[in-house]
Amino acid sequence: MTVKGELSTSEVRRTQHPSHAQMPATPHGARPMTDHAATFHALHAGPEILILPNAWDAASAALMAGAGAKAVATSSAAVAWAQGFPDGDALPVSRLIAVTRDVVRVTNLPVTADIEGGYTDDLATLAETIRQVVGAGAVGINLEDGLRDPGVHARKITAAREAAEAEGVALYINARTDIYLRDLAQGEAALPETLRRAALYLDAGASGIFVPVPADEAVIGALADGIKAPLNIMLRPTTPPAQRLAALGVRRLSSATAPFRAAYGALVEALPGYLETGTFGSFAGRGQVPDLDTVFGGIQSWS
């Protein structure tokens, strides 16, 4: 079946990305979902690496779009924390959908939602979540295996793919494997196990593979060589610069919680002085935020 932003199911599964051709604009100037889906796939095809900032609400997403991001992702941890929940499938799905819809509403860009492990291992329930996620306007997801059996995760990827196709959306499924993050394989065994899982997930319908933690160039290069799809790496203090990652074969870099930590770190730093003195100086010199009334007032028609 032909779906929005793709030519066939097999092309998604082999990551032969859709054309970057422009679609007609909607009456209000926003690009249609079909175009966003095709664009998001094409952004993973190179030659440049896709540098993705991870938002947690409408304001952070709008600032990222205004700074020149080509697409916006959500961070599961940052979204959960901003909503008052711990990371790790604890966020109510209704909150996930609300945040995703808000991010889509304020960014005329492709949006990909981190849905952790899908908040369930029940395939029918996951399919319903996928329908809601694409209904909110997202054209991509992250779906992580965590401590799950890889066979279970593969079936979930297939269920997500089928649910998105049924909605007519060429969903970019970024399958995350946590071998390195959770030390699920030790030493030299980590690389082949990651490659094994990557192949399994791609066969199940994933569009790309996300491997958090590795920062060693030799490991990153081996992952890029061994994974027959776009490789996503997570930003960490020791991560090589984006240009070097691109040379190693990486196609996507995610900021993860770094923007959230930077924003809230500044607040943590400023608050004690304010609470002690009650003066503006504690908040001064920390960067200027645009007039968000103007920003949001000008984009209401995108929804």
C-alpha positions in Angstrom: 0.0 0.0 0.0 1.2 3.5 -0.8 1.4 5.7 2.2 2.2 9.4 2.9 5.8 10.2 2.1 6.9 6.8 0.7 6.6 4.6 -2.4 6.4 1.2 -0.8 6.8 -0.7 2.4 10.0 -2.4 1.2 11.6 1.0 0.6 11.0 1.9 4.3 12.4 -1.4 5.4 15.5 -1.0 3.2 15.8 2.7 4.1 15.7 3.8 0.5 14.4 7.2 1.5 11.6 9.1 -0.3 12.3 12.0 -2.6 13.0 15.4 -1.1 10.6 17.0 -3.6 8.6 19.9 -2.3 4.8 19.4 -1.9 2.4 22.3 -2.4 1.9 24.4 0.7 -1.3 24.3 2.7 -3.6 27.4 2.6 -2.0 28.7 5.8 1.6 28.2 4.6 2.3 25.1 6.7 3.8 22.1 4.9 1.6 19.0 4.8 2.4 15.9 6.7 3.2 14.0 3.5 6.0 16.5 2.9 7.3 16.4 6.5 7.5 12.6 6.4 9.4 12.6 3.1 11.7 15.4 4.2 12.5 13.6 7.5 13.5 10.4 5.7 15.6 12.4 3.2 17.4 14.2 6.0 18.8 10.9 7.1 20.2 10.2 3.6 23.1 12.6 3.8 25.5 13.9 2.8 25.2 16.1 5.9 24.5 14.7 9.3 21.1 15.5 10.8 21.7 17.5 14.0 18.6 17.1 16.1 17.7 19.1 19.2 15.4 17.4 21.7 12.5 19.5 23.0 10.2 18.9 26.0 7.4 21.4 25.4 6.1 24.0 22.9 8.4 26.8 24.1 11.6 24.8 23.8 10.5 23.4 20.4 9.7 26.9 19.1 13.1 28.2 20.2 14.8 25.3 18.5 12.9 25.9 15.3 13.8 29.6 15.5 17.4 28.8 15.9 17.4 27.0 12.5 16.8 23.3 13.3 15.9 21.2 10.3 13.6 19.0 12.4 12.7 18.7 16.1 12.7 15.7 18.3 11.3 15.2 21.8 13.3 13.8 24.6 11.4 11.1 26.5 13.3 11.9 29.7 12.9 15.7 29.4 9.2 15.4 28.5 8.7 13.1 31.5 10.6 15.4 33.9 8.8 18.5 32.7 5.5 16.7 33.3 6.5 15.6 36.8 7.3 11.9 36.0 10.5 9.8 36.0 11.9 8.5 32.8 11.2 4.9 31.9 7.7 4.3 30.6 6.1 6.2 33.5 4.6 9.1 31.5 0.9 8.7 30.8 0.3 8.3 27.1 -2.2 11.1 27.2 0.6 13.5 28.3 2.9 12.2 25.6 0.3 12.9 22.9 -0.5 16.4 24.3 3.2 17.4 24.3 3.7 15.9 20.8 0.7 17.8 19.5 2.0 21.1 21.0 5.4 20.6 19.5 3.9 20.0 16.1 1.6 23.0 16.4 4.5 25.5 17.0 7.1 24.1 14.6 6.5 24.0 10.8 9.1 21.2 10.7 9.2 17.4 10.8 8.7 16.2 14.4 9.8 12.9 15.8 8.5 11.7 19.2 10.5 9.6 21.6 8.0 7.1 22.9 10.4 5.1 25.1 9.5 1.5 24.9 6.0 2.3 23.7 4.6 2.2 27.3 3.5 -1.4 26.7 4.5 -4.7 25.3 0.9 -5.4 24.1 0.9 -5.1 20.4 -2.7 -3.9 20.1 -2.2 -1.2 22.7 1.0 -0.1 21.0 -0.7 0.1 17.7 -3.3 2.5 19.2 -0.5 4.6 20.7 1.1 4.8 17.3 -2.2 5.9 15.8 -2.4 8.7 18.4 1.2 9.8 17.8 0.8 10.1 14.1 -2.6 11.7 14.7 -0.8 14.3 16.7 1.3 15.1 13.7 4.6 13.2 14.4 6.4 11.7 11.4 9.0 9.8 13.4 9.4 7.9 16.6 12.1 6.4 18.8 11.3 3.0 20.1 13.7 1.4 22.5 14.4 -2.2 23.5 15.7 -1.6 27.0 15.8 -4.9 28.9 13.3 -6.6 26.6 13.9 -9.7 24.6 14.9 -8.5 21.1 12.3 -10.8 19.6 9.6 -8.9 21.5 11.0 -5.6 20.4 11.1 -6.7 16.8 7.4 -7.6 16.9 6.7 -4.2 18.4 8.5 -2.5 15.5 6.4 -4.5 13.0 3.2 -3.6 14.9 4.2 0.1 14.8 5.0 0.0 11.1 1.7 -1.7 10.3 -0.2 0.8 12.4 1.4 3.8 10.8 0.9 2.4 7.3 -2.8 1.9 8.1 -2.9 5.6 8.9 -1.2 6.4 5.6 2.0 7.7 7.2 5.6 6.8 6.3 6.7 6.8 9.9 10.4 7.0 10.5 11.0 4.3 13.1 14.3 4.9 14.9 14.9 1.6 16.7 17.0 2.1 19.8 19.1 -0.7 21.2 20.5 -0.3 24.7 23.4 -2.8 24.6 26.0 -0.2 25.5 23.7 2.0 27.7 22.7 -0.9 30.0 25.9 -3.0 29.6 23.8 -5.9 28.2 26.9 -7.4 26.6 30.5 -7.0 28.0 33.6 -5.9 26.2 34.1 -7.0 22.6 30.7 -8.9 22.7 28.8 -5.6 22.7 29.5 -4.7 19.0 28.3 -8.0 17.4 25.3 -8.1 19.6 24.4 -4.6 18.7 24.8 -5.4 15.0 22.7 -8.5 15.4 19.9 -6.6 17.0 20.1 -3.8 14.4 19.7 -6.4 11.6 16.7 -7.9 13.4 15.0 -4.6 13.9 15.6 -3.5 10.3 14.0 -6.7 9.1 11.1 -6.0 11.3 10.5 -2.6 9.7 12.8 -0.1 11.4 14.0 2.9 9.3 17.2 3.6 11.3 19.1 2.5 14.4 19.8 4.5 17.5 22.8 3.4 19.7 23.2 5.6 22.8 26.5 5.9 24.7 29.4 5.0 22.3 31.8 7.8 21.9 34.9 5.9 20.8 35.5 6.6 17.1 36.6 3.0 16.3 33.3 1.7 17.8 31.2 4.3 16.1 32.8 3.6 12.8 32.3 -0.1 13.2 28.6 0.5 14.0 28.2 2.7 11.0 29.9 0.2 8.7 27.9 -2.8 10.1 24.4 -1.3 10.2 22.7 -1.1 6.9 20.6 1.9 7.7 21.1 5.5 9.1 22.9 5.4 12.5 21.9 7.7 15.3 24.3 8.6 18.1 23.5 10.4 21.3 25.4 13.6 22.3 27.6 13.2 25.4 30.5 15.2 26.8 33.0 13.0 25.0 31.1 12.6 21.7 33.2 13.6 18.6 32.0 16.8 16.8 29.2 16.4 14.2 31.6 16.8 11.3 33.7 13.9 12.5 30.7 11.8 13.2 29.6 12.4 9.6 33.0 11.3 8.3 32.6 8.1 10.4 29.3 7.4 8.7 26.8 8.6 11.4 23.7 10.2 9.9 21.9 11.6 13.0 23.1 13.2 16.2 20.6 13.7 19.1 21.1 16.2 21.8 19.0 14.1 24.3 18.6 15.8 27.6 21.5 18.3 27.1 19.2 21.3 26.3 16.9 20.6 29.2 19.8 20.3 31.6 21.3 23.6 30.3 18.0 25.4 30.7 17.1 24.1 34.1 20.8 24.3 35.2 20.7 28.0 34.6 17.5 28.2 36.7 19.0 26.2 39.5 22.1 28.5 39.5 20.0 31.7 39.6 17.3 30.8 42.1 19.4 30.9 45.4 20.6 34.4 44.7 17.1 35.6 43.9 15.6 34.0 47.0 18.2 35.6 49.1 18.2 39.1 47.7 14.9 39.4 45.8 16.7 41.3 43.0 16.8 40.9 39.2 20.5 40.6 39.1 20.4 36.8 39.8 18.6 36.3 36.4 20.6 38.8 34.4 23.1 37.9 31.8 21.7 34.5 31.0 20.7 35.1 27.4 17.6 36.8 25.9 14.4 34.9 25.1 12.5 36.1 22.1 9.1 37.7 22.5 7.1 34.5 22.8 3.8 36.3 22.5 4.8 37.4 19.0 6.3 34.0 18.2 3.2 32.0 19.2 0.8 34.6 17.9 2.3 34.3 14.5 2.1 30.5 14.2 -1.4 29.6 15.5 -2.5 29.0 12.0 -0.1 26.1 11.6 -2.2 23.8 13.7 
